[in-house]
Amino acid sequence: MNQQAFENVRDQIGACGIWCGSCAVGNGSLRMASQQYFEVLEGHGIEHWSPPELDYAAMSNGLSIVSDMATCPGCRQKGGRDDCPMRTCTEGRGLVDCTECHETEC
């Protein structure tokens, strides 16, 4: 876990009610794991002996993209998906998060 990323979200609860520090995007662990996985694959030359069914270039590109993703600052700091239905719903209802909602179906 990236300590700086964790500190950014440690006191936040998302609109969904999930603690941002437990989120792999919010706490930086997804980014860090992707970077490490990419380094291991590159360092061991997996490209040259991976199964033919594996599109190594696409996988490598995907890992690179995830490794470069910005760490989410959390909903309270305008992070997360712009089109998050839970954030839209809670904001529209004037709720802090989904735990305040008494609807039985979402």
DSSP file (Angstrom, degrees, kcal/mol; ACC not computed):
  #  RESIDUE AA STRUCTURE BP1 BP2  ACC     N-H-->O    O-->H-N    N-H-->O    O-->H-N    TCO  KAPPA ALPHA  PHI   PSI    X-CA   Y-CA   Z-CA
    1    1 A M              0   0    0      0, 0.0     2,-0.6     0, 0.0    27,-0.2   0.000 360.0 360.0 360.0 137.9    0.0    0.0    0.0
    2    2 A N     >  -     0   0    0     25,-1.1     4,-2.6     1,-0.2     5,-0.2  -0.714 360.0-152.3 -81.0 117.3    1.2    3.5   -0.9
    3    3 A Q  H  > S+     0   0    0     -2,-0.6     4,-2.6     1,-0.2     5,-0.2   0.888  93.6  50.5 -61.2 -42.4    1.4    5.4    2.4
    4    4 A Q  H  > S+     0   0    0      2,-0.2     4,-1.6     1,-0.2    -1,-0.2   0.933 112.5  46.8 -61.5 -46.3    0.9    8.8    0.7
    5    5 A A  H  > S+     0   0    0      1,-0.2     4,-1.0     2,-0.2    -2,-0.2   0.916 112.2  51.2 -61.8 -43.0   -2.2    7.5   -1.2
    6    6 A F  H >X S+     0   0    0     -4,-2.6     4,-1.4    21,-0.5     3,-0.8   0.914 106.7  53.0 -61.1 -43.9   -3.5    6.0    2.0
    7    7 A E  H 3< S+     0   0    0     -4,-2.6     4,-0.3     1,-0.2    -1,-0.2   0.842 103.7  58.7 -61.1 -33.2   -3.1    9.2    4.0
    8    8 A N  H 3< S+     0   0    0     -4,-1.6    -1,-0.2     1,-0.2    -2,-0.2   0.810 121.9  22.9 -65.0 -29.9   -5.1   11.0    1.3
    9    9 A V  H X< S+     0   0    0     -4,-1.0     3,-2.0    -3,-0.8    12,-0.5   0.380  88.1 107.5-118.7   3.0   -8.2    8.8    1.8
   10   10 A R  T 3< S+     0   0    0     -4,-1.4    11,-0.2     1,-0.3    -3,-0.1   0.773  87.2  39.5 -62.5 -28.3   -7.8    7.4    5.3
   11   11 A D  T 3  S+     0   0    0     -4,-0.3     2,-0.4    -3,-0.1    -1,-0.3   0.190  98.8 102.3-103.6  16.9  -10.6    9.5    6.9
   12   12 A Q    <   -     0   0    0     -3,-2.0     8,-1.7    63,-0.0     9,-0.5  -0.788  48.4-165.6-108.1 145.1  -13.0    9.2    4.0
   13   13 A I  B     -A   19   0A   0     -2,-0.4     6,-0.2     6,-0.2    63,-0.1  -0.996  27.5-128.9-118.9 129.3  -16.1    7.2    3.4
   14   14 A G    >   -     0   0    0      4,-3.0     3,-2.0    -2,-0.4    84,-0.2  -0.199  28.7-100.3 -72.0 168.8  -17.3    7.1   -0.2
   15   15 A A  T 3  S+     0   0    0      1,-0.3    83,-2.4    82,-0.2    84,-0.1   0.786 125.1  60.3 -58.0 -27.5  -20.8    7.8   -1.3
   16   16 A C  T 3  S-     0   0    0     81,-0.2    -1,-0.3     2,-0.1     3,-0.1   0.603 119.5-111.2 -76.7 -11.8  -21.3    4.0   -1.5
   17   17 A G  S <  S+     0   0    0     -3,-2.0     2,-0.3     1,-0.4    -2,-0.1   0.401  75.4 132.7  94.8  -1.6  -20.4    3.7    2.2
   18   18 A I        -     0   0    0      1,-0.1    -4,-3.0    -5,-0.0     2,-0.4  -0.662  64.6-114.4 -84.8 137.8  -17.1    1.9    1.6
   19   19 A W  B >   -A   13   0A   0     -2,-0.3     3,-2.1    -6,-0.2     4,-0.3  -0.599  20.7-141.2 -70.3 122.6  -14.1    3.2    3.5
   20   20 A C  G >  S+     0   0    0     -8,-1.7     3,-1.3    -2,-0.4     7,-0.2   0.763  97.2  67.5 -60.1 -28.2  -11.7    4.6    0.8
   21   21 A G  G 3  S+     0   0    0     -9,-0.5    -1,-0.3   -12,-0.5   -11,-0.1   0.702  98.6  52.9 -65.7 -18.4   -8.7    3.3    2.6
   22   22 A S  G <  S+     0   0    0     -3,-2.1     2,-0.4     4,-0.0    -1,-0.3   0.514  87.7 100.3 -92.2  -6.4   -9.9   -0.2    1.7
   23   23 A C    <>  -     0   0    0     -3,-1.3     4,-3.1    -4,-0.3     6,-0.3  -0.673  69.4-143.2 -84.6 129.0  -10.2    0.6   -2.0
   24   24 A A  T  4 S+     0   0    0     -2,-0.4     6,-2.5     1,-0.2     7,-0.5   0.779 103.5  45.0 -62.5 -27.9   -7.3   -0.7   -4.1
   25   25 A V  T  4 S+     0   0    0      4,-0.2    47,-1.1     5,-0.1    -1,-0.2   0.861 116.4  45.6 -82.2 -37.8   -7.5    2.5   -6.3
   26   26 A G  T  4 S+     0   0    0      1,-0.2    -2,-0.2    -6,-0.2   -17,-0.2   0.868 115.6  43.7 -73.0 -38.2   -7.9    4.8   -3.3
   27   27 A N  S  < S-     0   0    0     -4,-3.1   -25,-1.1    -7,-0.2   -21,-0.5   0.484 109.0-119.1 -91.0  -0.1   -5.1    3.4   -1.2
   28   28 A G  S  > S+     0   0    0     -4,-0.3     4,-2.3    -5,-0.2     5,-0.2   0.397  79.8 118.8  86.6  -3.4   -2.7    3.0   -4.1
   29   29 A S  H  > S+     0   0    0     -6,-0.3     4,-2.7     1,-0.2     5,-0.2   0.846  72.6  53.6 -69.4 -32.2   -2.2   -0.8   -3.9
   30   30 A L  H  > S+     0   0    0     -6,-2.5     4,-2.3     2,-0.2    -1,-0.2   0.941 111.9  45.0 -64.5 -46.3   -3.6   -1.4   -7.5
   31   31 A R  H  > S+     0   0    0     -7,-0.5     4,-2.1     2,-0.2    -2,-0.2   0.934 116.1  46.1 -61.5 -47.3   -1.2    1.0   -9.0
   32   32 A M  H  X S+     0   0    0     -4,-2.3     4,-2.4     1,-0.2    -2,-0.2   0.913 113.3  48.5 -65.1 -44.1    1.7   -0.3   -7.0
   33   33 A A  H  X S+     0   0    0     -4,-2.7     4,-2.8     1,-0.2    -1,-0.2   0.890 110.8  51.6 -64.2 -39.4    0.9   -4.0   -7.7
   34   34 A S  H  X S+     0   0    0     -4,-2.3     4,-2.4    -5,-0.2    -1,-0.2   0.906 110.2  48.9 -64.3 -41.2    0.5   -3.3  -11.4
   35   35 A Q  H  X S+     0   0    0     -4,-2.1     4,-2.2     2,-0.2    -2,-0.2   0.924 113.6  46.2 -62.7 -44.6    3.9   -1.6  -11.5
   36   36 A Q  H  X S+     0   0    0     -4,-2.4     4,-2.3     2,-0.2    -2,-0.2   0.912 112.4  49.8 -66.2 -42.5    5.5   -4.5   -9.7
   37   37 A Y  H  X S+     0   0    0     -4,-2.8     4,-2.5     2,-0.2     5,-0.2   0.919 111.0  49.9 -61.4 -44.8    3.8   -7.1  -11.9
   38   38 A F  H  X S+     0   0    0     -4,-2.4     4,-2.6     1,-0.2     5,-0.2   0.917 110.5  50.2 -59.9 -44.6    4.9   -5.2  -15.0
   39   39 A E  H  X S+     0   0    0     -4,-2.2     4,-2.7     1,-0.2    -1,-0.2   0.884 110.7  49.2 -63.2 -39.5    8.5   -5.1  -13.7
   40   40 A V  H  X S+     0   0    0     -4,-2.3     4,-1.5     2,-0.2     6,-0.2   0.937 112.4  47.5 -65.3 -46.7    8.5   -8.9  -13.0
   41   41 A L  H  <>S+     0   0    0     -4,-2.5     5,-2.0     1,-0.2     6,-0.4   0.931 117.2  42.5 -60.5 -46.0    7.2   -9.7  -16.4
   42   42 A E  H ><5S+     0   0    0     -4,-2.6     3,-1.1     1,-0.2    -1,-0.2   0.911 112.4  53.8 -66.4 -42.6    9.7   -7.5  -18.1
   43   43 A G  H 3<5S+     0   0    0     -4,-2.7    -1,-0.2     1,-0.3    -2,-0.2   0.742 113.1  42.6 -66.7 -24.1   12.6   -8.6  -15.9
   44   44 A H  T 3<5S-     0   0    0     -4,-1.5    -1,-0.3    -3,-0.2    -2,-0.2   0.315 107.7-120.0-106.6   7.5   12.0  -12.2  -16.7
   45   45 A G  T X>5 +     0   0    0     -3,-1.1     3,-1.9    -4,-0.3     4,-0.6   0.826  50.1 162.7  62.7  33.6   11.4  -11.9  -20.4
   46   46 A I  H >>< +     0   0    0     -5,-2.0     4,-1.4     1,-0.3     3,-1.2   0.818  65.6  71.2 -55.1 -31.7    7.9  -13.4  -20.2
   47   47 A E  H 34 S+     0   0    0     -6,-0.4    -1,-0.3     1,-0.3     3,-0.1   0.835  97.7  49.8 -53.6 -34.1    7.2  -11.9  -23.6
   48   48 A H  H <4 S+     0   0    0     -3,-1.9    -1,-0.3     1,-0.2    -2,-0.2   0.635 123.4  25.4 -86.5 -14.4    9.6  -14.5  -25.2
   49   49 A W  H << S+     0   0    0     -3,-1.2    -2,-0.2    -4,-0.6    -1,-0.2   0.246  86.8 121.9-134.2  15.8    8.2  -17.6  -23.6
   50   50 A S  S  < S-     0   0    0     -4,-1.4     6,-0.0    -5,-0.1    -3,-0.0  -0.384  76.0 -82.7 -73.9 158.8    4.6  -16.8  -22.8
   51   51 A P    >   -     0   0    0      0, 0.0     3,-1.6     0, 0.0    -1,-0.1  -0.272  37.0-119.7 -59.3 147.4    1.8  -19.1  -24.2
   52   52 A P  T 3  S+     0   0    0      0, 0.0     4,-0.1     0, 0.0    -2,-0.1   0.753 110.8  65.3 -63.2 -23.0    0.8  -18.1  -27.8
   53   53 A E  T 3  S+     0   0    0      2,-0.1     2,-0.5     3,-0.0    -3,-0.0   0.706  84.2  91.1 -71.7 -18.6   -2.7  -17.5  -26.6
   54   54 A L  S <  S-     0   0    0     -3,-1.6     2,-1.6     1,-0.1     3,-0.2  -0.664  71.5-146.6 -83.4 123.6   -1.5  -14.6  -24.5
   55   55 A D     >  -     0   0    0     -2,-0.5     4,-2.4     1,-0.2     3,-0.2  -0.681  23.0-179.5 -85.9  86.5   -1.5  -11.2  -26.2
   56   56 A Y  H  > S+     0   0    0     -2,-1.6     4,-3.1     1,-0.2     5,-0.3   0.870  74.9  55.0 -59.9 -40.5    1.5  -10.0  -24.3
   57   57 A A  H  > S+     0   0    0      1,-0.2     4,-2.4     2,-0.2    -1,-0.2   0.915 110.7  45.4 -61.3 -43.0    1.6   -6.6  -26.0
   58   58 A A  H  > S+     0   0    0     -3,-0.2     4,-2.5     2,-0.2    -1,-0.2   0.911 114.9  47.6 -67.2 -42.0   -2.0   -5.9  -24.9
   59   59 A M  H  X S+     0   0    0     -4,-2.4     4,-2.6     2,-0.2     5,-0.2   0.932 113.2  48.2 -63.8 -45.6   -1.4   -7.2  -21.4
   60   60 A S  H  X S+     0   0    0     -4,-3.1     4,-2.2     1,-0.2    -2,-0.2   0.908 112.5  49.1 -61.1 -43.0    1.8   -5.1  -21.1
   61   61 A N  H  X S+     0   0    0     -4,-2.4     4,-2.3    -5,-0.3    -1,-0.2   0.914 110.9  50.2 -63.5 -43.0    0.0   -2.0  -22.4
   62   62 A G  H  X S+     0   0    0     -4,-2.5     4,-2.5     1,-0.2    -2,-0.2   0.915 110.9  48.3 -62.4 -43.7   -2.9   -2.6  -19.9
   63   63 A L  H  X S+     0   0    0     -4,-2.6     4,-2.6     1,-0.2    -1,-0.2   0.889 110.8  52.0 -63.5 -38.6   -0.5   -2.9  -17.0
   64   64 A S  H  X S+     0   0    0     -4,-2.2     4,-1.3    -5,-0.2    -2,-0.2   0.908 110.1  48.6 -63.6 -41.9    1.3    0.2  -18.1
   65   65 A I  H  < S+     0   0    0     -4,-2.3     4,-0.5     2,-0.2     3,-0.3   0.932 113.8  45.3 -64.0 -46.5   -1.9    2.1  -18.2
   66   66 A V  H >< S+     0   0    0     -4,-2.5     3,-1.0     1,-0.2    -2,-0.2   0.884 109.9  56.0 -65.8 -37.6   -3.0    1.0  -14.8
   67   67 A S  H 3< S+     0   0    0     -4,-2.6    -1,-0.2     1,-0.2    -2,-0.2   0.794 110.2  45.9 -63.1 -28.3    0.4    1.7  -13.4
   68   68 A D  T 3< S+     0   0    0     -4,-1.3    -1,-0.2    -3,-0.3    -2,-0.2   0.468  85.4 120.4 -94.7  -2.9    0.2    5.3  -14.6
   69   69 A M  S <  S-     0   0    0     -3,-1.0     2,-0.2    -4,-0.5    -3,-0.0  -0.316  70.5-111.6 -61.6 142.1   -3.4    5.8  -13.3
   70   70 A A        -     0   0    0      1,-0.1     2,-0.3   -39,-0.0    -1,-0.1  -0.494  35.3-106.2 -69.7 144.3   -3.7    8.6  -10.8
   71   71 A T        -     0   0    0     -2,-0.2   -45,-0.2     1,-0.1    -1,-0.1  -0.574  39.3-110.1 -71.8 132.4   -4.6    7.5   -7.3
   72   72 A C        -     0   0    0    -47,-1.1    -1,-0.1    -2,-0.3     3,-0.1  -0.444  19.0-153.9 -65.8 129.4   -8.2    8.3   -6.5
   73   73 A P        -     0   0    0      0, 0.0    -1,-0.1     0, 0.0     3,-0.1   0.498  49.5-104.1 -82.2  -2.0   -8.5   11.0   -3.9
   74   74 A G    > > -     0   0    0      1,-0.1     5,-2.7     2,-0.1     3,-1.4   0.001  32.7 -77.7  95.7 156.1  -11.9    9.7   -2.8
   75   75 A C  G > 5S+     0   0    0      1,-0.3     3,-2.0     3,-0.2    -1,-0.1   0.857 126.0  60.0 -57.4 -39.4  -15.4   10.9   -3.4
   76   76 A R  G 3 5S+     0   0    0      1,-0.3    -1,-0.3     2,-0.1    -2,-0.1   0.700 107.6  46.7 -67.2 -17.5  -15.2   13.7   -0.9
   77   77 A Q  G < 5S-     0   0    0     -3,-1.4    -1,-0.3    -4,-0.1    -2,-0.2   0.046 127.6 -97.7-109.6  22.9  -12.4   15.2   -2.9
   78   78 A K  T < 5S+     0   0    0     -3,-2.0    -3,-0.2     1,-0.2    -2,-0.1   0.760  83.2 132.8  67.1  28.6  -14.2   14.8   -6.2
   79   79 A G      < +     0   0    0     -5,-2.7    -1,-0.2    -7,-0.1    -7,-0.1  -0.204  32.0  56.1 -92.0-169.4  -12.4   11.6   -7.1
   80   80 A G  S    S-     0   0    0     -2,-0.1     2,-0.2    -3,-0.1     3,-0.0  -0.212 102.0 -20.8  78.2-172.9  -13.9    8.3   -8.4
   81   81 A R    >   -     0   0    0      1,-0.1     3,-1.3     2,-0.1     6,-0.1  -0.463  51.0-140.7 -71.2 136.7  -16.0    7.9  -11.5
   82   82 A D  T 3  S+     0   0    0      1,-0.3    -1,-0.1    -2,-0.2    -3,-0.0   0.829 105.2  46.2 -63.2 -31.3  -17.7   11.0  -12.8
   83   83 A D  T 3  S+     0   0    0      4,-0.0    -1,-0.3     5,-0.0    -2,-0.1   0.040  76.1 150.9-102.3  26.2  -20.8    8.9  -13.5
   84   84 A C    <>  -     0   0    0     -3,-1.3     4,-2.3     1,-0.2     5,-0.2  -0.425  36.0-154.6 -61.4 116.2  -20.9    7.0  -10.2
   85   85 A P  H  > S+     0   0    0      0, 0.0     4,-2.2     0, 0.0    -1,-0.2   0.824  91.0  54.2 -65.3 -29.7  -24.6    6.3   -9.7
   86   86 A M  H  > S+     0   0    0      2,-0.2     4,-2.8     1,-0.2     5,-0.2   0.906 109.9  45.6 -71.2 -40.1  -24.3    6.1   -5.9
   87   87 A R  H  > S+     0   0    0      2,-0.2     4,-2.6     1,-0.2     5,-0.3   0.925 113.8  49.8 -68.1 -42.5  -22.7    9.5   -5.7
   88   88 A T  H  X S+     0   0    0     -4,-2.3     4,-2.2     1,-0.2    -2,-0.2   0.919 113.9  46.3 -59.2 -44.3  -25.3   11.0   -8.0
   89   89 A C  H  X S+     0   0    0     -4,-2.2     4,-1.8     2,-0.2    -2,-0.2   0.944 114.0  45.7 -66.1 -49.5  -28.1    9.4   -5.9
   90   90 A T  H  X>S+     0   0    0     -4,-2.8     5,-2.9     1,-0.2     4,-0.7   0.910 114.7  47.7 -64.6 -41.0  -26.7   10.5   -2.5
   91   91 A E  H ><5S+     0   0    0     -4,-2.6     3,-0.8    -5,-0.2    -1,-0.2   0.920 111.4  51.5 -63.7 -42.3  -26.0   14.0   -3.6
   92   92 A G  H 3<5S+     0   0    0     -4,-2.2    -1,-0.2    -5,-0.3    -2,-0.2   0.805 115.1  42.1 -64.3 -29.8  -29.5   14.2   -5.2
   93   93 A R  H 3<5S-     0   0    0     -4,-1.8    -1,-0.2    -5,-0.1    -2,-0.2   0.460 112.8-116.7 -95.2  -3.3  -31.1   13.1   -2.0
   94   94 A G  T <<5 +     0   0    0     -3,-0.8     2,-0.3    -4,-0.7    -3,-0.2   0.803  66.1 144.6  72.2  28.9  -28.9   15.2    0.3
   95   95 A L      < -     0   0    0     -5,-2.9    -1,-0.2    -6,-0.2     3,-0.1  -0.681  54.7-139.2 -99.4 153.8  -27.4   12.1    1.9
   96   96 A V  S    S-     0   0    0      1,-0.3     2,-0.3    -2,-0.3   -79,-0.1   0.925  82.0 -26.1 -73.2 -46.9  -23.8   11.7    3.2
   97   97 A D  S >  S-     0   0    0    -81,-0.1     3,-1.8    -7,-0.1    -1,-0.3  -0.926  75.8 -80.7-156.6 179.1  -23.6    8.1    1.9
   98   98 A C  G >  S+     0   0    0    -83,-2.4     3,-1.6     1,-0.3   -82,-0.1   0.709 114.2  74.1 -63.4 -21.7  -25.8    5.1    1.0
   99   99 A T  G 3  S+     0   0    0      1,-0.3    -1,-0.3   -84,-0.1   -83,-0.1   0.722  92.0  56.9 -67.0 -18.2  -26.0    4.0    4.7
  100  100 A E  G <  S+     0   0    0     -3,-1.8    -1,-0.3     2,-0.0     2,-0.2   0.543  87.7 100.1 -85.6  -7.1  -28.4    6.9    5.3
  101  101 A C    <   -     0   0    0     -3,-1.6   -11,-0.0    -4,-0.2    -3,-0.0  -0.570  52.2-167.3 -84.6 141.6  -30.8    5.7    2.6
  102  102 A H        +     0   0    0     -2,-0.2     2,-0.1     2,-0.0    -1,-0.1   0.255  48.7 120.0-110.9  10.2  -33.9    3.7    3.6
  103  103 A E        -     0   0    0      1,-0.1     3,-0.1     3,-0.0    -2,-0.1  -0.492  54.8-150.0 -70.6 145.6  -34.8    2.5    0.2
  104  104 A T  S    S+     0   0    0     -2,-0.1     2,-0.4     1,-0.1    -1,-0.1   0.681  79.9  42.5 -91.9 -19.1  -34.8   -1.3   -0.1
  105  105 A E              0   0    0      1,-0.1    -1,-0.1     0, 0.0    -2,-0.0  -0.978 360.0 360.0-129.3 143.1  -33.8   -1.4   -3.8
  106  106 A C              0   0    0     -2,-0.4    -1,-0.1    -3,-0.1    -3,-0.0   0.381 360.0 360.0-114.7 360.0  -31.3    0.6   -5.6
